[in-house]
Amino acid sequence: MKKYTIQNNPFIVPTTDGKIIKEHFGKATDGDSKISIAHMKAPAGWSEPFQTPEFDEYTFIINGKKQFIIEDEIVILEAGQSIKIEKNTRVQYSNPFTVVCEYIAICMPAFSIDLVNREE
């Protein structure tokens, strides 16, 4: 039995906001609820509602910039920077800039729409 898994066919999460989400490991891809790893591309002008996730989320920026509103603080990350946002923290993710933001997101436990607690 192999002690590794190569992911050549990530799950492409359906979206309606132009964001590309390719989950390489996680609940949708391999059923693992402990961790999810996704490759994301957020288009210029993209944003999503505030949320208070029940998971820690790590983000590593590959290209472009991404804005985070964490509680009441605005944080902007650029390529090569990373951040950990602890679970049960109110946050909003956006790309108010003029270029696509490409990044890796890691959630522990795995991302689940049931755990994200998005505001309407």
Phi and psi restraints in degrees (range 20) as a CNS / XPLOR table:
assign (resid 1 and name C) (resid 2 and name N)
       (resid 2 and name CA) (resid 2 and name C) 1.0 -69.9 20.0 2
assign (resid 2 and name N) (resid 2 and name CA)
       (resid 2 and name C) (resid 3 and name N) 1.0 145.8 20.0 2
assign (resid 2 and name C) (resid 3 and name N)
       (resid 3 and name CA) (resid 3 and name C) 1.0 -104.1 20.0 2
assign (resid 3 and name N) (resid 3 and name CA)
       (resid 3 and name C) (resid 4 and name N) 1.0 21.7 20.0 2
assign (resid 3 and name C) (resid 4 and name N)
       (resid 4 and name CA) (resid 4 and name C) 1.0 -150.4 20.0 2
assign (resid 4 and name N) (resid 4 and name CA)
       (resid 4 and name C) (resid 5 and name N) 1.0 161.8 20.0 2
assign (resid 4 and name C) (resid 5 and name N)
       (resid 5 and name CA) (resid 5 and name C) 1.0 -133.9 20.0 2
assign (resid 5 and name N) (resid 5 and name CA)
       (resid 5 and name C) (resid 6 and name N) 1.0 125.5 20.0 2
assign (resid 5 and name C) (resid 6 and name N)
       (resid 6 and name CA) (resid 6 and name C) 1.0 -98.7 20.0 2
assign (resid 6 and name N) (resid 6 and name CA)
       (resid 6 and name C) (resid 7 and name N) 1.0 129.3 20.0 2
assign (resid 6 and name C) (resid 7 and name N)
       (resid 7 and name CA) (resid 7 and name C) 1.0 -101.8 20.0 2
assign (resid 7 and name N) (resid 7 and name CA)
       (resid 7 and name C) (resid 8 and name N) 1.0 109.0 20.0 2
assign (resid 7 and name C) (resid 8 and name N)
       (resid 8 and name CA) (resid 8 and name C) 1.0 -107.3 20.0 2
assign (resid 8 and name N) (resid 8 and name CA)
       (resid 8 and name C) (resid 9 and name N) 1.0 -5.6 20.0 2
assign (resid 8 and name C) (resid 9 and name N)
       (resid 9 and name CA) (resid 9 and name C) 1.0 -137.6 20.0 2
assign (resid 9 and name N) (resid 9 and name CA)
       (resid 9 and name C) (resid 10 and name N) 1.0 69.7 20.0 2
assign (resid 9 and name C) (resid 10 and name N)
       (resid 10 and name CA) (resid 10 and name C) 1.0 -63.9 20.0 2
assign (resid 10 and name N) (resid 10 and name CA)
       (resid 10 and name C) (resid 11 and name N) 1.0 155.4 20.0 2
assign (resid 10 and name C) (resid 11 and name N)
       (resid 11 and name CA) (resid 11 and name C) 1.0 -75.8 20.0 2
assign (resid 11 and name N) (resid 11 and name CA)
       (resid 11 and name C) (resid 12 and name N) 1.0 126.0 20.0 2
assign (resid 11 and name C) (resid 12 and name N)
       (resid 12 and name CA) (resid 12 and name C) 1.0 -93.6 20.0 2
assign (resid 12 and name N) (resid 12 and name CA)
       (resid 12 and name C) (resid 13 and name N) 1.0 112.6 20.0 2
assign (resid 12 and name C) (resid 13 and name N)
       (resid 13 and name CA) (resid 13 and name C) 1.0 -74.8 20.0 2
assign (resid 13 and name N) (resid 13 and name CA)
       (resid 13 and name C) (resid 14 and name N) 1.0 126.5 20.0 2
assign (resid 13 and name C) (resid 14 and name N)
       (resid 14 and name CA) (resid 14 and name C) 1.0 -67.9 20.0 2
assign (resid 14 and name N) (resid 14 and name CA)
       (resid 14 and name C) (resid 15 and name N) 1.0 132.5 20.0 2
assign (resid 14 and name C) (resid 15 and name N)
       (resid 15 and name CA) (resid 15 and name C) 1.0 -132.3 20.0 2
assign (resid 15 and name N) (resid 15 and name CA)
       (resid 15 and name C) (resid 16 and name N) 1.0 163.7 20.0 2
assign (resid 15 and name C) (resid 16 and name N)
       (resid 16 and name CA) (resid 16 and name C) 1.0 -120.3 20.0 2
assign (resid 16 and name N) (resid 16 and name CA)
       (resid 16 and name C) (resid 17 and name N) 1.0 4.7 20.0 2
assign (resid 16 and name C) (resid 17 and name N)
       (resid 17 and name CA) (resid 17 and name C) 1.0 -113.9 20.0 2
assign (resid 17 and name N) (resid 17 and name CA)
       (resid 17 and name C) (resid 18 and name N) 1.0 12.6 20.0 2
assign (resid 17 and name C) (resid 18 and name N)
       (resid 18 and name CA) (resid 18 and name C) 1.0 85.3 20.0 2
assign (resid 18 and name N) (resid 18 and name CA)
       (resid 18 and name C) (resid 19 and name N) 1.0 -6.2 20.0 2
assign (resid 18 and name C) (resid 19 and name N)
       (resid 19 and name CA) (resid 19 and name C) 1.0 -77.6 20.0 2
assign (resid 19 and name N) (resid 19 and name CA)
       (resid 19 and name C) (resid 20 and name N) 1.0 138.2 20.0 2
assign (resid 19 and name C) (resid 20 and name N)
       (resid 20 and name CA) (resid 20 and name C) 1.0 -103.8 20.0 2
assign (resid 20 and name N) (resid 20 and name CA)
       (resid 20 and name C) (resid 21 and name N) 1.0 122.6 20.0 2
assign (resid 20 and name C) (resid 21 and name N)
       (resid 21 and name CA) (resid 21 and name C) 1.0 -124.2 20.0 2
assign (resid 21 and name N) (resid 21 and name CA)
       (resid 21 and name C) (resid 22 and name N) 1.0 117.8 20.0 2
assign (resid 21 and name C) (resid 22 and name N)
       (resid 22 and name CA) (resid 22 and name C) 1.0 -117.3 20.0 2
assign (resid 22 and name N) (resid 22 and name CA)
       (resid 22 and name C) (resid 23 and name N) 1.0 104.1 20.0 2
assign (resid 22 and name C) (resid 23 and name N)
       (resid 23 and name CA) (resid 23 and name C) 1.0 -82.8 20.0 2
assign (resid 23 and name N) (resid 23 and name CA)
       (resid 23 and name C) (resid 24 and name N) 1.0 117.4 20.0 2
assign (resid 23 and name C) (resid 24 and name N)
       (resid 24 and name CA) (resid 24 and name C) 1.0 -85.3 20.0 2
assign (resid 24 and name N) (resid 24 and name CA)
       (resid 24 and name C) (resid 25 and name N) 1.0 -38.6 20.0 2
assign (resid 24 and name C) (resid 25 and name N)
       (resid 25 and name CA) (resid 25 and name C) 1.0 -141.0 20.0 2
assign (resid 25 and name N) (resid 25 and name CA)
       (resid 25 and name C) (resid 26 and name N) 1.0 142.7 20.0 2
assign (resid 25 and name C) (resid 26 and name N)
       (resid 26 and name CA) (resid 26 and name C) 1.0 149.1 20.0 2
assign (resid 26 and name N) (resid 26 and name CA)
       (resid 26 and name C) (resid 27 and name N) 1.0 -170.8 20.0 2
assign (resid 26 and name C) (resid 27 and name N)
       (resid 27 and name CA) (resid 27 and name C) 1.0 -58.2 20.0 2
assign (resid 27 and name N) (resid 27 and name CA)
       (resid 27 and name C) (resid 28 and name N) 1.0 -44.7 20.0 2
assign (resid 27 and name C) (resid 28 and name N)
       (resid 28 and name CA) (resid 28 and name C) 1.0 -72.7 20.0 2
assign (resid 28 and name N) (resid 28 and name CA)
       (resid 28 and name C) (resid 29 and name N) 1.0 -27.8 20.0 2
assign (resid 28 and name C) (resid 29 and name N)
       (resid 29 and name CA) (resid 29 and name C) 1.0 -90.8 20.0 2
assign (resid 29 and name N) (resid 29 and name CA)
       (resid 29 and name C) (resid 30 and name N) 1.0 -54.1 20.0 2
assign (resid 29 and name C) (resid 30 and name N)
       (resid 30 and name CA) (resid 30 and name C) 1.0 -128.8 20.0 2
assign (resid 30 and name N) (resid 30 and name CA)
       (resid 30 and name C) (resid 31 and name N) 1.0 8.5 20.0 2
assign (resid 30 and name C) (resid 31 and name N)
       (resid 31 and name CA) (resid 31 and name C) 1.0 80.3 20.0 2
assign (resid 31 and name N) (resid 31 and name CA)
       (resid 31 and name C) (resid 32 and name N) 1.0 2.6 20.0 2
assign (resid 31 and name C) (resid 32 and name N)
       (resid 32 and name CA) (resid 32 and name C) 1.0 -75.2 20.0 2
assign (resid 32 and name N) (resid 32 and name CA)
       (resid 32 and name C) (resid 33 and name N) 1.0 121.6 20.0 2
assign (resid 32 and name C) (resid 33 and name N)
       (resid 33 and name CA) (resid 33 and name C) 1.0 -96.9 20.0 2
assign (resid 33 and name N) (resid 33 and name CA)
       (resid 33 and name C) (resid 34 and name N) 1.0 -0.5 20.0 2
assign (resid 33 and name C) (resid 34 and name N)
       (resid 34 and name CA) (resid 34 and name C) 1.0 -82.2 20.0 2
assign (resid 34 and name N) (resid 34 and name CA)
       (resid 34 and name C) (resid 35 and name N) 1.0 -33.5 20.0 2
assign (resid 34 and name C) (resid 35 and name N)
       (resid 35 and name CA) (resid 35 and name C) 1.0 -152.4 20.0 2
assign (resid 35 and name N) (resid 35 and name CA)
       (resid 35 and name C) (resid 36 and name N) 1.0 147.6 20.0 2
assign (resid 35 and name C) (resid 36 and name N)
       (resid 36 and name CA) (resid 36 and name C) 1.0 -131.7 20.0 2
assign (resid 36 and name N) (resid 36 and name CA)
       (resid 36 and name C) (resid 37 and name N) 1.0 143.7 20.0 2
assign (resid 36 and name C) (resid 37 and name N)
       (resid 37 and name CA) (resid 37 and name C) 1.0 -130.2 20.0 2
assign (resid 37 and name N) (resid 37 and name CA)
       (resid 37 and name C) (resid 38 and name N) 1.0 122.7 20.0 2
assign (resid 37 and name C) (resid 38 and name N)
       (resid 38 and name CA) (resid 38 and name C) 1.0 -133.5 20.0 2
assign (resid 38 and name N) (resid 38 and name CA)
       (resid 38 and name C) (resid 39 and name N) 1.0 145.7 20.0 2
assign (resid 38 and name C) (resid 39 and name N)
       (resid 39 and name CA) (resid 39 and name C) 1.0 -100.3 20.0 2
assign (resid 39 and name N) (resid 39 and name CA)
       (resid 39 and name C) (resid 40 and name N) 1.0 122.7 20.0 2
assign (resid 39 and name C) (resid 40 and name N)
       (resid 40 and name CA) (resid 40 and name C) 1.0 -121.2 20.0 2
assign (resid 40 and name N) (resid 40 and name CA)
       (resid 40 and name C) (resid 41 and name N) 1.0 150.0 20.0 2
assign (resid 40 and name C) (resid 41 and name N)
       (resid 41 and name CA) (resid 41 and name C) 1.0 -134.9 20.0 2
assign (resid 41 and name N) (resid 41 and name CA)
       (resid 41 and name C) (resid 42 and name N) 1.0 113.2 20.0 2
assign (resid 41 and name C) (resid 42 and name N)
       (resid 42 and name CA) (resid 42 and name C) 1.0 -102.0 20.0 2
assign (resid 42 and name N) (resid 42 and name CA)
       (resid 42 and name C) (resid 43 and name N) 1.0 120.7 20.0 2
assign (resid 42 and name C) (resid 43 and name N)
       (resid 43 and name CA) (resid 43 and name C) 1.0 -67.8 20.0 2
assign (resid 43 and name N) (resid 43 and name CA)
       (resid 43 and name C) (resid 44 and name N) 1.0 159.3 20.0 2
assign (resid 43 and name C) (resid 44 and name N)
       (resid 44 and name CA) (resid 44 and name C) 1.0 -55.5 20.0 2
assign (resid 44 and name N) (resid 44 and name CA)
       (resid 44 and name C) (resid 45 and name N) 1.0 136.5 20.0 2
assign (resid 44 and name C) (resid 45 and name N)
       (resid 45 and name CA) (resid 45 and name C) 1.0 85.3 20.0 2
assign (resid 45 and name N) (resid 45 and name CA)
       (resid 45 and name C) (resid 46 and name N) 1.0 -1.4 20.0 2
assign (resid 45 and name C) (resid 46 and name N)
       (resid 46 and name CA) (resid 46 and name C) 1.0 -75.1 20.0 2
assign (resid 46 and name N) (resid 46 and name CA)
       (resid 46 and name C) (resid 47 and name N) 1.0 146.6 20.0 2
assign (resid 46 and name C) (resid 47 and name N)
       (resid 47 and name CA) (resid 47 and name C) 1.0 -157.2 20.0 2
assign (resid 47 and name N) (resid 47 and name CA)
       (resid 47 and name C) (resid 48 and name N) 1.0 160.7 20.0 2
assign (resid 47 and name C) (resid 48 and name N)
       (resid 48 and name CA) (resid 48 and name C) 1.0 -131.6 20.0 2
assign (resid 48 and name N) (resid 48 and name CA)
       (resid 48 and name C) (resid 49 and name N) 1.0 165.3 20.0 2
assign (resid 48 and name C) (resid 49 and name N)
       (resid 49 and name CA) (resid 49 and name C) 1.0 -65.5 20.0 2
assign (resid 49 and name N) (resid 49 and name CA)
       (resid 49 and name C) (resid 50 and name N) 1.0 162.3 20.0 2
assign (resid 49 and name C) (resid 50 and name N)
       (resid 50 and name CA) (resid 50 and name C) 1.0 -58.1 20.0 2
assign (resid 50 and name N) (resid 50 and name CA)
       (resid 50 and name C) (resid 51 and name N) 1.0 150.5 20.0 2
assign (resid 50 and name C) (resid 51 and name N)
       (resid 51 and name CA) (resid 51 and name C) 1.0 -148.5 20.0 2
assign (resid 51 and name N) (resid 51 and name CA)
       (resid 51 and name C) (resid 52 and name N) 1.0 161.9 20.0 2
assign (resid 51 and name C) (resid 52 and name N)
       (resid 52 and name CA) (resid 52 and name C) 1.0 -132.5 20.0 2
assign (resid 52 and name N) (resid 52 and name CA)
       (resid 52 and name C) (resid 53 and name N) 1.0 79.9 20.0 2
assign (resid 52 and name C) (resid 53 and name N)
       (resid 53 and name CA) (resid 53 and name C) 1.0 -67.2 20.0 2
assign (resid 53 and name N) (resid 53 and name CA)
       (resid 53 and name C) (resid 54 and name N) 1.0 149.8 20.0 2
assign (resid 53 and name C) (resid 54 and name N)
       (resid 54 and name CA) (resid 54 and name C) 1.0 -96.1 20.0 2
assign (resid 54 and name N) (resid 54 and name CA)
       (resid 54 and name C) (resid 55 and name N) 1.0 35.0 20.0 2
assign (resid 54 and name C) (resid 55 and name N)
       (resid 55 and name CA) (resid 55 and name C) 1.0 -147.7 20.0 2
assign (resid 55 and name N) (resid 55 and name CA)
       (resid 55 and name C) (resid 56 and name N) 1.0 152.4 20.0 2
assign (resid 55 and name C) (resid 56 and name N)
       (resid 56 and name CA) (resid 56 and name C) 1.0 -74.3 20.0 2
assign (resid 56 and name N) (resid 56 and name CA)
       (resid 56 and name C) (resid 57 and name N) 1.0 139.8 20.0 2
assign (resid 56 and name C) (resid 57 and name N)
       (resid 57 and name CA) (resid 57 and name C) 1.0 -126.6 20.0 2
assign (resid 57 and name N) (resid 57 and name CA)
       (resid 57 and name C) (resid 58 and name N) 1.0 126.3 20.0 2
assign (resid 57 and name C) (resid 58 and name N)
       (resid 58 and name CA) (resid 58 and name C) 1.0 -106.0 20.0 2
assign (resid 58 and name N) (resid 58 and name CA)
       (resid 58 and name C) (resid 59 and name N) 1.0 136.3 20.0 2
assign (resid 58 and name C) (resid 59 and name N)
       (resid 59 and name CA) (resid 59 and name C) 1.0 -129.0 20.0 2
assign (resid 59 and name N) (resid 59 and name CA)
       (resid 59 and name C) (resid 60 and name N) 1.0 131.5 20.0 2
assign (resid 59 and name C) (resid 60 and name N)
       (resid 60 and name CA) (resid 60 and name C) 1.0 -120.2 20.0 2
assign (resid 60 and name N) (resid 60 and name CA)
       (resid 60 and name C) (resid 61 and name N) 1.0 121.7 20.0 2
assign (resid 60 and name C) (resid 61 and name N)
       (resid 61 and name CA) (resid 61 and name C) 1.0 -85.7 20.0 2
assign (resid 61 and name N) (resid 61 and name CA)
       (resid 61 and name C) (resid 62 and name N) 1.0 123.1 20.0 2
assign (resid 61 and name C) (resid 62 and name N)
       (resid 62 and name CA) (resid 62 and name C) 1.0 -90.0 20.0 2
assign (resid 62 and name N) (resid 62 and name CA)
       (resid 62 and name C) (resid 63 and name N) 1.0 -50.4 20.0 2
assign (resid 62 and name C) (resid 63 and name N)
       (resid 63 and name CA) (resid 63 and name C) 1.0 -142.0 20.0 2
assign (resid 63 and name N) (resid 63 and name CA)
       (resid 63 and name C) (resid 64 and name N) 1.0 151.2 20.0 2
assign (resid 63 and name C) (resid 64 and name N)
       (resid 64 and name CA) (resid 64 and name C) 1.0 81.2 20.0 2
assign (resid 64 and name N) (resid 64 and name CA)
       (resid 64 and name C) (resid 65 and name N) 1.0 -160.0 20.0 2
assign (resid 64 and name C) (resid 65 and name N)
       (resid 65 and name CA) (resid 65 and name C) 1.0 -135.8 20.0 2
assign (resid 65 and name N) (resid 65 and name CA)
       (resid 65 and name C) (resid 66 and name N) 1.0 154.2 20.0 2
assign (resid 65 and name C) (resid 66 and name N)
       (resid 66 and name CA) (resid 66 and name C) 1.0 -136.7 20.0 2
assign (resid 66 and name N) (resid 66 and name CA)
       (resid 66 and name C) (resid 67 and name N) 1.0 138.6 20.0 2
assign (resid 66 and name C) (resid 67 and name N)
       (resid 67 and name CA) (resid 67 and name C) 1.0 -103.4 20.0 2
assign (resid 67 and name N) (resid 67 and name CA)
       (resid 67 and name C) (resid 68 and name N) 1.0 137.8 20.0 2
assign (resid 67 and name C) (resid 68 and name N)
       (resid 68 and name CA) (resid 68 and name C) 1.0 -122.8 20.0 2
assign (resid 68 and name N) (resid 68 and name CA)
       (resid 68 and name C) (resid 69 and name N) 1.0 130.7 20.0 2
assign (resid 68 and name C) (resid 69 and name N)
       (resid 69 and name CA) (resid 69 and name C) 1.0 -106.9 20.0 2
assign (resid 69 and name N) (resid 69 and name CA)
       (resid 69 and name C) (resid 70 and name N) 1.0 109.0 20.0 2
assign (resid 69 and name C) (resid 70 and name N)
       (resid 70 and name CA) (resid 70 and name C) 1.0 -108.8 20.0 2
assign (resid 70 and name N) (resid 70 and name CA)
       (resid 70 and name C) (resid 71 and name N) 1.0 112.0 20.0 2
assign (resid 70 and name C) (resid 71 and name N)
       (resid 71 and name CA) (resid 71 and name C) 1.0 56.7 20.0 2
assign (resid 71 and name N) (resid 71 and name CA)
       (resid 71 and name C) (resid 72 and name N) 1.0 -106.5 20.0 2
assign (resid 71 and name C) (resid 72 and name N)
       (resid 72 and name CA) (resid 72 and name C) 1.0 -116.9 20.0 2
assign (resid 72 and name N) (resid 72 and name CA)
       (resid 72 and name C) (resid 73 and name N) 1.0 11.6 20.0 2
assign (resid 72 and name C) (resid 73 and name N)
       (resid 73 and name CA) (resid 73 and name C) 1.0 -107.1 20.0 2
assign (resid 73 and name N) (resid 73 and name CA)
       (resid 73 and name C) (resid 74 and name N) 1.0 133.3 20.0 2
assign (resid 73 and name C) (resid 74 and name N)
       (resid 74 and name CA) (resid 74 and name C) 1.0 -91.7 20.0 2
assign (resid 74 and name N) (resid 74 and name CA)
       (resid 74 and name C) (resid 75 and name N) 1.0 125.6 20.0 2
assign (resid 74 and name C) (resid 75 and name N)
       (resid 75 and name CA) (resid 75 and name C) 1.0 -124.2 20.0 2
assign (resid 75 and name N) (resid 75 and name CA)
       (resid 75 and name C) (resid 76 and name N) 1.0 132.0 20.0 2
assign (resid 75 and name C) (resid 76 and name N)
       (resid 76 and name CA) (resid 76 and name C) 1.0 -119.2 20.0 2
assign (resid 76 and name N) (resid 76 and name CA)
       (resid 76 and name C) (resid 77 and name N) 1.0 124.1 20.0 2
assign (resid 76 and name C) (resid 77 and name N)
       (resid 77 and name CA) (resid 77 and name C) 1.0 -108.0 20.0 2
assign (resid 77 and name N) (resid 77 and name CA)
       (resid 77 and name C) (resid 78 and name N) 1.0 148.3 20.0 2
assign (resid 77 and name C) (resid 78 and name N)
       (resid 78 and name CA) (resid 78 and name C) 1.0 -119.9 20.0 2
assign (resid 78 and name N) (resid 78 and name CA)
       (resid 78 and name C) (resid 79 and name N) 1.0 172.1 20.0 2
assign (resid 78 and name C) (resid 79 and name N)
       (resid 79 and name CA) (resid 79 and name C) 1.0 -48.8 20.0 2
assign (resid 79 and name N) (resid 79 and name CA)
       (resid 79 and name C) (resid 80 and name N) 1.0 132.9 20.0 2
assign (resid 79 and name C) (resid 80 and name N)
       (resid 80 and name CA) (resid 80 and name C) 1.0 93.2 20.0 2
assign (resid 80 and name N) (resid 80 and name CA)
       (resid 80 and name C) (resid 81 and name N) 1.0 -10.3 20.0 2
assign (resid 80 and name C) (resid 81 and name N)
       (resid 81 and name CA) (resid 81 and name C) 1.0 -99.1 20.0 2
assign (resid 81 and name N) (resid 81 and name CA)
       (resid 81 and name C) (resid 82 and name N) 1.0 157.7 20.0 2
assign (resid 81 and name C) (resid 82 and name N)
       (resid 82 and name CA) (resid 82 and name C) 1.0 -141.0 20.0 2
assign (resid 82 and name N) (resid 82 and name CA)
       (resid 82 and name C) (resid 83 and name N) 1.0 164.4 20.0 2
assign (resid 82 and name C) (resid 83 and name N)
       (resid 83 and name CA) (resid 83 and name C) 1.0 -149.7 20.0 2
assign (resid 83 and name N) (resid 83 and name CA)
       (resid 83 and name C) (resid 84 and name N) 1.0 149.1 20.0 2
assign (resid 83 and name C) (resid 84 and name N)
       (resid 84 and name CA) (resid 84 and name C) 1.0 -117.0 20.0 2
assign (resid 84 and name N) (resid 84 and name CA)
       (resid 84 and name C) (resid 85 and name N) 1.0 126.3 20.0 2
assign (resid 84 and name C) (resid 85 and name N)
       (resid 85 and name CA) (resid 85 and name C) 1.0 -112.4 20.0 2
assign (resid 85 and name N) (resid 85 and name CA)
       (resid 85 and name C) (resid 86 and name N) 1.0 121.6 20.0 2
assign (resid 85 and name C) (resid 86 and name N)
       (resid 86 and name CA) (resid 86 and name C) 1.0 -73.1 20.0 2
assign (resid 86 and name N) (resid 86 and name CA)
       (resid 86 and name C) (resid 87 and name N) 1.0 149.1 20.0 2
assign (resid 86 and name C) (resid 87 and name N)
       (resid 87 and name CA) (resid 87 and name C) 1.0 -56.8 20.0 2
assign (resid 87 and name N) (resid 87 and name CA)
       (resid 87 and name C) (resid 88 and name N) 1.0 155.1 20.0 2
assign (resid 87 and name C) (resid 88 and name N)
       (resid 88 and name CA) (resid 88 and name C) 1.0 64.9 20.0 2
assign (resid 88 and name N) (resid 88 and name CA)
       (resid 88 and name C) (resid 89 and name N) 1.0 27.1 20.0 2
assign (resid 88 and name C) (resid 89 and name N)
       (resid 89 and name CA) (resid 89 and name C) 1.0 -107.9 20.0 2
assign (resid 89 and name N) (resid 89 and name CA)
       (resid 89 and name C) (resid 90 and name N) 1.0 130.2 20.0 2
assign (resid 89 and name C) (resid 90 and name N)
       (resid 90 and name CA) (resid 90 and name C) 1.0 -75.1 20.0 2
assign (resid 90 and name N) (resid 90 and name CA)
       (resid 90 and name C) (resid 91 and name N) 1.0 126.5 20.0 2
assign (resid 90 and name C) (resid 91 and name N)
       (resid 91 and name CA) (resid 91 and name C) 1.0 -146.4 20.0 2
assign (resid 91 and name N) (resid 91 and name CA)
       (resid 91 and name C) (resid 92 and name N) 1.0 149.7 20.0 2
assign (resid 91 and name C) (resid 92 and name N)
       (resid 92 and name CA) (resid 92 and name C) 1.0 -127.5 20.0 2
assign (resid 92 and name N) (resid 92 and name CA)
       (resid 92 and name C) (resid 93 and name N) 1.0 133.6 20.0 2
assign (resid 92 and name C) (resid 93 and name N)
       (resid 93 and name CA) (resid 93 and name C) 1.0 -105.2 20.0 2
assign (resid 93 and name N) (resid 93 and name CA)
       (resid 93 and name C) (resid 94 and name N) 1.0 139.1 20.0 2
assign (resid 93 and name C) (resid 94 and name N)
       (resid 94 and name CA) (resid 94 and name C) 1.0 -158.4 20.0 2
assign (resid 94 and name N) (resid 94 and name CA)
       (resid 94 and name C) (resid 95 and name N) 1.0 164.3 20.0 2
assign (resid 94 and name C) (resid 95 and name N)
       (resid 95 and name CA) (resid 95 and name C) 1.0 -130.0 20.0 2
assign (resid 95 and name N) (resid 95 and name CA)
       (resid 95 and name C) (resid 96 and name N) 1.0 82.0 20.0 2
assign (resid 95 and name C) (resid 96 and name N)
       (resid 96 and name CA) (resid 96 and name C) 1.0 -81.2 20.0 2
assign (resid 96 and name N) (resid 96 and name CA)
       (resid 96 and name C) (resid 97 and name N) 1.0 11.7 20.0 2
assign (resid 96 and name C) (resid 97 and name N)
       (resid 97 and name CA) (resid 97 and name C) 1.0 -95.0 20.0 2
assign (resid 97 and name N) (resid 97 and name CA)
       (resid 97 and name C) (resid 98 and name N) 1.0 -176.9 20.0 2
assign (resid 97 and name C) (resid 98 and name N)
       (resid 98 and name CA) (resid 98 and name C) 1.0 -98.2 20.0 2
assign (resid 98 and name N) (resid 98 and name CA)
       (resid 98 and name C) (resid 99 and name N) 1.0 -1.9 20.0 2
assign (resid 98 and name C) (resid 99 and name N)
       (resid 99 and name CA) (resid 99 and name C) 1.0 -126.1 20.0 2
assign (resid 99 and name N) (resid 99 and name CA)
       (resid 99 and name C) (resid 100 and name N) 1.0 157.4 20.0 2
assign (resid 99 and name C) (resid 100 and name N)
       (resid 100 and name CA) (resid 100 and name C) 1.0 -60.3 20.0 2
assign (resid 100 and name N) (resid 100 and name CA)
       (resid 100 and name C) (resid 101 and name N) 1.0 140.4 20.0 2
assign (resid 100 and name C) (resid 101 and name N)
       (resid 101 and name CA) (resid 101 and name C) 1.0 -105.2 20.0 2
assign (resid 101 and name N) (resid 101 and name CA)
       (resid 101 and name C) (resid 102 and name N) 1.0 119.9 20.0 2
assign (resid 101 and name C) (resid 102 and name N)
       (resid 102 and name CA) (resid 102 and name C) 1.0 -106.3 20.0 2
assign (resid 102 and name N) (resid 102 and name CA)
       (resid 102 and name C) (resid 103 and name N) 1.0 130.9 20.0 2
assign (resid 102 and name C) (resid 103 and name N)
       (resid 103 and name CA) (resid 103 and name C) 1.0 -155.2 20.0 2
assign (resid 103 and name N) (resid 103 and name CA)
       (resid 103 and name C) (resid 104 and name N) 1.0 166.4 20.0 2
assign (resid 103 and name C) (resid 104 and name N)
       (resid 104 and name CA) (resid 104 and name C) 1.0 -110.0 20.0 2
assign (resid 104 and name N) (resid 104 and name CA)
       (resid 104 and name C) (resid 105 and name N) 1.0 133.8 20.0 2
assign (resid 104 and name C) (resid 105 and name N)
       (resid 105 and name CA) (resid 105 and name C) 1.0 -119.4 20.0 2
assign (resid 105 and name N) (resid 105 and name CA)
       (resid 105 and name C) (resid 106 and name N) 1.0 132.6 20.0 2
assign (resid 105 and name C) (resid 106 and name N)
       (resid 106 and name CA) (resid 106 and name C) 1.0 -123.4 20.0 2
assign (resid 106 and name N) (resid 106 and name CA)
       (resid 106 and name C) (resid 107 and name N) 1.0 126.0 20.0 2
assign (resid 106 and name C) (resid 107 and name N)
       (resid 107 and name CA) (resid 107 and name C) 1.0 -118.8 20.0 2
assign (resid 107 and name N) (resid 107 and name CA)
       (resid 107 and name C) (resid 108 and name N) 1.0 136.3 20.0 2
assign (resid 107 and name C) (resid 108 and name N)
       (resid 108 and name CA) (resid 108 and name C) 1.0 -135.4 20.0 2
assign (resid 108 and name N) (resid 108 and name CA)
       (resid 108 and name C) (resid 109 and name N) 1.0 117.7 20.0 2
assign (resid 108 and name C) (resid 109 and name N)
       (resid 109 and name CA) (resid 109 and name C) 1.0 -63.1 20.0 2
assign (resid 109 and name N) (resid 109 and name CA)
       (resid 109 and name C) (resid 110 and name N) 1.0 177.4 20.0 2
assign (resid 109 and name C) (resid 110 and name N)
       (resid 110 and name CA) (resid 110 and name C) 1.0 -56.9 20.0 2
assign (resid 110 and name N) (resid 110 and name CA)
       (resid 110 and name C) (resid 111 and name N) 1.0 148.5 20.0 2
assign (resid 110 and name C) (resid 111 and name N)
       (resid 111 and name CA) (resid 111 and name C) 1.0 -56.4 20.0 2
assign (resid 111 and name N) (resid 111 and name CA)
       (resid 111 and name C) (resid 112 and name N) 1.0 137.5 20.0 2
assign (resid 111 and name C) (resid 112 and name N)
       (resid 112 and name CA) (resid 112 and name C) 1.0 -149.4 20.0 2
assign (resid 112 and name N) (resid 112 and name CA)
       (resid 112 and name C) (resid 113 and name N) 1.0 135.7 20.0 2
assign (resid 112 and name C) (resid 113 and name N)
       (resid 113 and name CA) (resid 113 and name C) 1.0 -58.6 20.0 2
assign (resid 113 and name N) (resid 113 and name CA)
       (resid 113 and name C) (resid 114 and name N) 1.0 -27.7 20.0 2
assign (resid 113 and name C) (resid 114 and name N)
       (resid 114 and name CA) (resid 114 and name C) 1.0 -71.4 20.0 2
assign (resid 114 and name N) (resid 114 and name CA)
       (resid 114 and name C) (resid 115 and name N) 1.0 -18.7 20.0 2
assign (resid 114 and name C) (resid 115 and name N)
       (resid 115 and name CA) (resid 115 and name C) 1.0 -106.0 20.0 2
assign (resid 115 and name N) (resid 115 and name CA)
       (resid 115 and name C) (resid 116 and name N) 1.0 -4.5 20.0 2
assign (resid 115 and name C) (resid 116 and name N)
       (resid 116 and name CA) (resid 116 and name C) 1.0 -83.5 20.0 2
assign (resid 116 and name N) (resid 116 and name CA)
       (resid 116 and name C) (resid 117 and name N) 1.0 -29.1 20.0 2
assign (resid 116 and name C) (resid 117 and name N)
       (resid 117 and name CA) (resid 117 and name C) 1.0 53.4 20.0 2
assign (resid 117 and name N) (resid 117 and name CA)
       (resid 117 and name C) (resid 118 and name N) 1.0 56.8 20.0 2
assign (resid 117 and name C) (resid 118 and name N)
       (resid 118 and name CA) (resid 118 and name C) 1.0 -72.0 20.0 2
assign (resid 118 and name N) (resid 118 and name CA)
       (resid 118 and name C) (resid 119 and name N) 1.0 142.0 20.0 2
assign (resid 118 and name C) (resid 119 and name N)
       (resid 119 and name CA) (resid 119 and name C) 1.0 -85.1 20.0 2
assign (resid 119 and name N) (resid 119 and name CA)
       (resid 119 and name C) (resid 120 and name N) 1.0 149.5 20.0 2
